Amino acid sequence: MLAELFAVLAPVVIVSGIGYAWARSGQSYPMEFIARLVLTIGTPSLVLATLSRADLHPAAFTSMALGCVLVTGCMGLFGWLCSRLFRQEWKVLVPAFLFPNTGNMGLPISLYAFGEHGLALAVAFFLTLSIFQFSVGIALSGNAASLRDLLRNPIMISLLLALPMIFFDLQLPRWLDNTVSLLGGMSIPLMLLTLGVSLASIRLHHLGSGLVLGALRILLGAGVGWGIGAALGLEPLTHAVLVVQSAMPVAVFNYLFAVRANRSPEQVASLVMCSTVLAVGLLPLILAWWIPQVN
């Protein structure tokens, strides 16, 4: 079991560690260009390639999407309650609890832990959460997000293109399938490298509260994911991916939005860094329970 857990987490830690070391060594990294490349080309291609090839039943996709909506709602409530309990600004904690790192970290971990089918389910969670990120998340950062802007987002376009393939069992032409598979293959390595570079640029403050709230974000996410999965009667694999995605650490983009809105960016940076470090220790415990359940 230890070897299996190491095989799951080692690629994530090593590749993000390379990004971290690259940035700390003073090497240049075109963050804006790579982020735009992954957002507009890589991730939409990964979505299309994964969902077109996976034998994902429409009911499984719908269950995962519903589970994501329920988990997001519950975590938003917990974020608000924690803001009252710890006397923090709710516009800082609620987004941190709402939006975990289901892309940069959640997708590769789901792939290495549960295979291609697990990745397809993780993509379903990621896509559903992205709708909230590009609407509610942007609104909480102080910027208005219109429906037109949401529908023009490349990830949303890929979702609209993928849905007919899932619900009507359609296939991409071979040439297009090969193309999006090639382009989508760059996404996960670049996501992890960018995660490491992003963490290297964060300066820690509020370490104590970051550790406490970061641990709460992961543990509450896992607990909420487990409870909602049990209430929905999900199959073991779907349930496992829901729990793992729900337990991801605070997403880096929360820090970027906090900087843009000038809303306690140091505190958000602490939440991102502390929860990410804690995830390396806590996620193996979650995976150690779920991997035997689905194998």
Secondary structure, 3 states (H helix, E strand, C coil): CHHHHHHHHHHHHHHHHHHHHHHHCCCCCCHHHHHHHHHHHHHHHHHHHHHHHCCCCHHHHHHHHHHHHHHHHHHHHHHHHHHHHCCCCHHHHHHHHHCECCCCCHHHHHHHHHHHHHHHHHHHHHHHHHHHHHHHHHHHCCCCCCHHHHHHCHHHHHHHHHHHHHHCCCCCCHHHHHHHHHHHCCHHHHHHHHHHHHHHCCCCCCHHHHHHHHHHHHHHHHHHHHHHHHHHCCCHHHHHHHHHHHCCCECHHHHHHHHHHCCCHHHHHHHHHHHHHHHHHHHHHHHHHHHHHHC
